[in-house]
Amino acid sequence: MVVIIFNRELHFYAKIVPMKRAFRILFHVIKKSIVYYYMLVVACFALIPVCWAYILNRYMLIIFLIIAVYIVYRRQLARGKTYFIGRMFLMVAMSSVALFTSGRYSGTAHPYQCNRIIKQDSVKPIVYYSRLCSKIIDKRAPCIENLLQPYDLAYDYIHKKLYIITMYGITIVNPSKNRDLKNMTVTSAQRLIWIPERGLMIVPGYLNKRLDFFETNAEDIIKSFSTEEKSKIAIVYDEKDILYILGERRKIITYSFEKNNIKVYNYGEKIANHLHSINYSPKHRRLYIGNYFPGNMYAIDTDTMKIIRSKLVSAGIMGILVDEEKGELYVSSPLESKILVLDSDTFKVKRKMKVGYIVRDIDWNPETGLLFAGNYADGTVDVLDMELGHRLKRVYIGPLVRGVYFSRETNRLFACSLCGAFEIDISKIKQ
């Protein structure tokens, strides 16, 4: 095994040593380093969600970082300034990772983050997560215990009900009256689709092998189907009454309402793993699919279910929208924190629009050309004018924004974060 060894001046040289000795050298270097002890402290806090939820973790990490810097300064400065600076960069980098993952793994937000939301007149709270209610100033919206880590949401404009997919199941709320709450622990889904023509919410299970059909009028599951794919994370619906469910591992699952059956298309090595996004073009009868890594885009003919085009676009594709009139695709790239505008035929990148950090879910209004981007790490929702090519407004709704939904029939915008579910007043944003 070739081992690269750094000296005190951060110069390095290569040496061939046996594998067993190489691991011994690596362990010795880590053990003797002050970074090793700092990593243990960070790991303890990162692995205990209670600490992240009830301790001001950011301040604690800053204190640990100051202590570590002082120890390194006293013990390591004698070895040279470059050595000292190198250690500092390592610890700052680890602190940044710990700060970012703190909210993600705790599953809760700090009350201060949620209280920032009510200072904006364009954001209306619909429901809060109950563990935060005692410290949230705004008492207009109810609190729900099961609203832990909401993933997605959809609005039934016929019955005026908002459906929120959470870690525990489905939460139903009337956003106009902020009441009529109902919780159903029926699924392990992360996505859902609302089909108003049939009065159904289609919920693909993320962890189980089940496809649930949820009747919105009765607020209950009317039927379920077992599939061959466990990770179903995105779903679209075409004019032939066929559902296309995206499987994470190179599969597309179709359900026909007419035939009442399920088919599974396994593409094997033709498609990369980690599939995440799917959308449908009625004009071209194509499915557009993107995978998170390495970031390929695929076009699939729905008549033959064959791949007609593929291209590497950008690492980390998470959302896809189709503009039929312009022949363009709007793709969210969380690693670039940008919205990519692609040619729908060639997948060539026409332009990029800067948005918030780690953009995930996106939706839009085709009539006005407004695009709504949920920024996961920023805790914000950006309103972009795709005609003018710039951002009109940015609103804050709390950390870890996973779901954004625009109801075209009612012109209402909804979004969810760790703080809860919120409605964003578009008319006030445009002003």
GIBELBEL-V390579 format. One record per pair of residues at least 12 apart in sequence whose C-alpha atoms are under 8 Angstrom apart, sorted by the first residue. I is the first residue (numbers start at 0). J is the second residue. D is the distance in whole Angstrom. If there is no record, write none. Layout:
I;J;D
I;J;D
This chain:
0;15;6
0;16;6
0;17;6
0;18;5
0;21;7
1;13;6
1;14;6
1;15;5
1;16;6
2;14;5
2;15;6
2;16;7
2;21;7
7;78;6
7;79;7
7;81;8
7;82;6
8;79;7
8;81;6
8;82;6
9;81;7
9;82;6
33;67;7
33;70;8
33;71;7
34;86;7
34;89;8
34;90;7
37;63;8
37;67;7
37;90;8
38;93;8
41;60;8
41;94;8
41;97;7
45;97;7
45;100;7
45;101;6
45;104;8
47;105;8
48;104;6
48;105;4
48;106;8
49;105;7
51;101;6
51;102;7
51;105;6
52;102;8
52;105;6
52;106;8
52;107;6
52;108;7
52;109;7
56;98;8
56;101;8
57;98;6
60;94;7
60;98;8
64;90;7
64;91;8
64;94;8
68;87;7
71;83;7
71;86;8
99;376;8
102;398;7
102;399;8
103;399;7
106;147;7
106;148;6
106;417;7
107;147;8
107;148;8
107;417;6
107;418;8
108;131;8
108;397;8
108;398;7
108;417;6
108;418;6
109;131;8
110;131;6
110;134;6
110;135;6
111;135;8
112;397;6
112;398;7
113;135;7
113;396;7
113;397;6
113;418;6
114;135;6
114;136;6
114;137;7
115;395;8
115;397;8
116;395;6
116;396;6
116;397;7
117;137;7
119;394;8
121;394;8
121;423;6
121;424;5
121;425;7
121;427;6
121;428;7
122;394;8
122;396;8
122;421;7
122;422;6
122;423;5
122;424;6
123;421;6
123;422;5
123;423;6
123;424;8
124;139;8
124;140;6
124;419;8
124;420;6
124;421;5
124;422;6
125;140;5
125;141;7
125;174;6
125;177;6
125;419;8
125;420;6
125;421;5
125;422;7
126;140;5
126;141;5
126;142;6
126;143;7
126;177;7
126;419;6
126;420;5
126;421;7
127;140;7
127;141;6
127;142;5
127;143;6
127;146;8
127;418;6
127;419;4
127;420;7
128;142;5
128;143;5
128;144;6
128;145;8
128;146;5
128;147;7
128;417;7
128;418;6
128;419;5
129;142;4
129;143;5
129;144;5
129;146;8
130;144;7
131;418;8
140;177;6
141;177;7
141;178;7
145;165;7
145;166;8
145;167;6
145;168;8
145;170;8
145;182;7
146;165;6
146;166;8
146;167;8
146;170;7
146;419;7
147;165;6
147;166;6
147;167;7
147;417;7
148;165;6
148;166;6
148;416;7
148;417;6
149;163;7
149;164;6
149;165;4
149;166;7
149;401;7
149;402;8
149;415;6
149;416;6
149;417;7
149;419;7
150;163;8
150;164;6
150;165;6
150;166;8
150;189;5
150;190;7
150;401;5
150;402;6
150;415;7
151;163;6
151;164;5
151;165;7
151;189;6
151;190;6
151;191;7
151;401;6
151;402;4
151;403;7
151;415;7
152;164;6
152;190;8
152;191;7
152;402;6
152;403;7
152;404;6
152;413;8
152;414;7
152;415;7
153;191;7
153;192;7
153;193;7
153;404;6
154;193;8
154;404;8
154;406;7
155;193;7
155;195;7
155;215;8
156;406;8
156;408;7
156;409;7
157;195;8
158;215;8
158;216;7
159;173;6
159;174;7
159;175;8
160;172;6
160;173;5
160;174;7
161;173;6
161;174;6
164;188;7
164;189;6
164;190;7
164;191;8
165;188;8
165;189;7
166;187;7
166;188;8
166;189;8
167;183;8
167;184;6
167;186;8
167;187;7
168;182;7
168;183;6
168;184;4
168;185;6
168;186;5
168;187;6
168;188;7
169;182;6
169;183;5
169;184;6
169;185;7
169;186;7
170;182;5
170;183;6
186;202;8
186;204;6
186;211;8
187;204;5
187;205;6
187;206;6
187;207;7
188;202;6
188;203;6
188;204;4
188;205;5
188;206;7
188;232;8
189;203;8
189;204;7
189;205;6
189;232;6
190;202;7
190;203;7
190;232;6
190;233;6
190;234;8
191;203;7
191;233;8
191;234;7
192;234;7
192;235;7
198;214;6
198;215;6
198;216;7
199;212;6
199;213;5
199;214;5
199;215;6
200;212;6
200;213;5
200;214;6
200;215;7
201;213;6
203;231;6
203;232;7
203;233;8
203;234;8
203;244;8
204;229;7
204;230;7
204;231;6
204;232;8
205;229;6
205;230;5
205;231;5
205;232;6
206;229;6
206;230;6
207;229;5
207;230;8
208;225;5
208;226;5
208;227;6
208;228;6
208;229;5
208;230;8
209;223;6
209;224;5
209;225;5
209;226;6
209;229;8
210;223;5
210;224;5
210;225;6
210;226;7
211;223;4
211;224;7
226;252;8
226;261;7
227;263;7
228;246;6
228;248;8
228;250;8
229;246;8
230;246;6
230;247;5
230;248;8
231;244;6
231;245;6
231;246;5
231;247;6
232;244;8
232;245;6
232;246;7
232;247;7
232;275;7
232;276;8
233;245;5
233;246;8
233;275;7
233;276;6
233;277;6
234;277;7
234;278;8
235;277;7
235;278;6
235;279;7
236;279;8
237;279;7
237;281;7
238;281;7
240;255;6
240;256;6
240;257;7
241;253;7
241;254;6
241;255;5
241;256;6
242;254;5
242;255;7
245;274;7
245;275;7
245;276;8
245;277;7
246;274;7
247;272;7
247;273;5
247;274;5
247;275;7
248;272;5
248;273;6
248;274;7
249;265;6
249;266;6
249;267;6
249;268;8
249;270;6
249;271;7
249;272;6
249;273;8
249;274;7
250;263;7
250;264;5
250;265;5
250;266;6
250;267;8
251;263;6
251;264;5
251;265;7
252;264;6
264;304;8
271;290;7
271;292;8
271;293;8
271;295;8
272;290;7
272;292;7
273;290;5
273;291;6
273;292;6
274;288;7
274;289;6
274;290;4
274;291;6
275;288;8
275;289;6
275;290;5
275;291;6
275;316;7
275;317;6
275;318;8
276;288;6
276;289;5
276;290;7
276;316;7
276;317;6
276;318;6
276;319;6
277;289;7
277;318;8
277;319;6
278;319;6
278;320;7
278;321;7
279;321;7
280;321;7
280;323;7
282;323;7
284;300;6
284;301;6
284;302;8
285;298;6
285;299;5
285;300;5
285;301;6
286;298;6
286;299;5
286;300;7
286;301;7
287;299;7
287;319;8
288;319;8
289;316;6
289;317;7
289;319;8
290;315;7
290;316;6
290;317;7
291;314;6
291;315;4
291;316;5
291;317;6
292;314;6
292;315;6
292;316;8
293;311;7
293;313;7
293;314;5
293;315;7
294;311;6
294;312;6
294;313;5
294;314;4
294;315;5
294;316;6
295;309;7
295;310;5
295;311;4
295;312;6
295;313;7
295;314;8
295;316;8
296;309;6
296;310;5
296;311;6
296;312;7
296;346;7
297;309;4
297;310;7
308;345;8
310;346;7
312;346;7
312;347;8
312;348;8
313;332;7
314;332;7
314;334;7
315;332;5
315;333;6
315;334;6
316;330;7
316;331;6
316;332;5
316;333;7
317;330;7
317;331;6
317;332;6
317;333;7
317;359;6
317;360;7
318;330;5
318;331;5
318;332;8
318;359;6
318;360;6
318;361;6
319;331;7
319;361;8
320;361;8
320;362;7
320;363;8
321;343;8
322;365;7
326;342;6
326;343;5
326;344;8
327;340;7
327;341;5
327;342;5
327;343;5
328;340;6
328;341;5
328;342;6
328;343;6
329;341;6
331;358;6
331;359;6
331;360;7
331;361;7
332;357;7
332;358;6
332;359;7
333;356;7
333;357;4
333;358;5
333;359;6
334;357;6
335;357;7
336;353;6
336;354;6
336;355;6
336;356;5
336;357;5
336;358;6
337;351;6
337;352;5
337;353;5
337;354;5
337;355;8
337;358;7
338;351;6
338;352;5
338;353;7
338;354;7
339;351;5
339;352;7
352;388;7
352;389;7
354;372;8
354;374;8
354;381;7
354;390;8
355;374;5
355;376;8
355;377;6
355;379;7
355;381;7
356;374;6
356;375;7
356;376;6
356;377;6
357;374;6
357;375;5
357;376;6
357;377;7
358;372;7
358;373;6
358;374;4
358;375;6
358;376;8
359;372;7
359;373;6
359;374;6
359;375;6
359;400;8
359;401;7
360;372;6
360;373;5
360;374;8
360;401;6
360;402;6
360;403;6
361;373;6
361;402;8
361;403;6
361;404;8
362;403;6
362;404;6
362;405;6
363;405;7
364;405;7
364;407;7
368;384;6
368;385;6
368;386;6
369;382;7
369;383;6
369;384;5
369;385;6
370;382;6
370;383;5
370;384;6
370;385;7
371;383;6
371;403;7
372;403;7
373;400;6
373;401;7
373;402;7
373;403;6
373;414;8
374;399;7
374;400;6
374;401;8
375;398;7
375;399;4
375;400;4
375;401;6
376;398;6
376;399;5
376;400;7
377;398;7
377;399;7
377;400;8
378;395;6
378;396;6
378;397;5
378;398;4
378;399;5
378;400;5
378;416;7
379;393;7
379;394;5
379;395;4
379;396;6
379;397;7
379;398;8
379;400;7
380;393;6
380;394;5
380;395;6
380;396;7
380;400;8
381;393;5
381;394;7
391;428;7
391;429;7
392;428;6
392;429;8
396;414;8
396;415;7
396;416;7
396;418;7
396;421;7
397;416;6
397;417;6
397;418;6
398;416;6
398;417;6
398;418;7
399;416;5
399;417;6
400;414;7
400;415;6
400;416;4
400;417;7
401;414;8
401;415;6
401;416;6
402;414;6
402;415;5
402;416;7
403;415;7
411;423;7
411;424;7
411;425;7
412;424;7
412;425;7
